[in-house]
Amino acid sequence: METQRQKKINALLQQEITTLLQGAVRHHGVKNLVLSISKVAVTVDLSVAKVYLSVFPHDKAKETLAGIKKNTAVLRHDLAQKLRHDLRKIPNLLFFLDDSLEYISAIEASLERKNDPLKE
C-alpha cells in the first residue's frame, strides 16, 4: 500500500518527467510521436522510481524507450535541477513500456471479429 508521501512524489515525478520528455521531443523536432507517462511507482525507501511510458505509434515504442534509457542520467540530472527544492534525493529511474493500450486494442479487435473463436 502506498503512503501519502509516495503518492505525492509519484504525481510530482510524473508531471516533471512528462514535461522534460515532451520538451526534448519538441526540441529535437520529432514529428508524429505521442509520448506520455501513464504511471510512476516509487519504492517505499524512495530510492527507485519505475516509470511506465505510453508511446504512439506503437512501432516507434522500442526505439523511443531505448533512446530514453540511454539518456537516463541526463534526464535524472535535469529532474534534479527542477526538483532541488522539493526532493533531497532524486530516485533512480527505471523505464518500462506500458502496453495496456495494445492489450485493449487486441481485445477490441478480437471482439469485432464476426466469427466466434469458441466455435472454431
N, C-alpha and C positions, 0 to 999 in steps of 0.2 A: 504494500500500500504506500502510495506517495504522500510525503508530508507537504504541508503548505509551502515550505521553503523550496522544495523540489519543484512543485507546480509553478511557482513564480519564476524560478530560474529557467525551467523549460520554456515558458512563454517568452521570457526575455531573450533567451538564446535563439528561439525560433524566429522572432521578429528581426533580430540583428543579423543573423546568418542569411535570412531571406533578402534583406536589404543589401548586404555585401555581395551575395551571388548575383542578384539581378543587376546590380551596378556593374559588376565585372562582365556580365553578358552584354550589356549595353555598351560598355567601354570598348570591348573587342569587336563590336559590330556584328555580332552573331544574329542572323535573321531566322525566323521560323522556328524558334525554340522557346518553349514554355517550361520554366523551371520553378518548382515550388517545394517548400519544406512541409511535409504532411505531419510529421511528428518529431519531437525531440524528447529523449528519455535520459535523464541524468541519474547516475547511480547514487546510492544513499550517502556515500562519502564525498560526493560532488567532484570526483576526480575524472570521470569518463562520461561523455555525452554521446549517445547514439542518435545520429541524425538520419531521418528517413526522407529521401528525395523522391519527388514525383516529376518525371520528365516526359514531355510530349513534343514531338512524336516519339513513339517507343523505340524506333530503330536507332535513334541517337543516344539512347539512355546509357548504354555501356561505355561508349567513348566519353560521354559527359561525366559519368561517375569516375572514370579513370583519370580524367583531367583534374577533377576536384580533389581526388585522393592524392595526386601528385603535388598539388598546391595547398595541402592541408596546413603546413607550417606557416605559410604566408597568410592564409585565412585566419588561423588562430592568432597570429600577431596583430592583424587588423582588428580582430574581435577584441583583443586585449586593450588596444588603444581606445576603442569606443566604450568599453565597459570598465575602464580602470577605476571609476568612482563607484561602480555598483558591485563588482566582484573582486575579491582579493586575488584569487587564482582562477584562471580560465581552464576548464576541463579539457582533457584530450578529446579530440573529435574523431569519431568513427562514422563513416558514411555508408549507408546502405540504400539500395533501390527499394522503393515502395511499389510493389507490384499489384496492389489492390485494384487499381483501375483496369489492368489487364485481366485480372481474375473476374471482375464484374462483367467486362465486355465478353469474355469467353462464356460465361453463364448466360448472358443475354443472347448470344449467337446460338447457343445450343437450344435455348427455349424457342427461338424464332424458326428453327428448322421445322419443316412440315412433317417429316417422318418421325415416328416415335422410336427413340433408341431402345426402349424396352421390348419392342416387338421385332427387332432385327435379329 
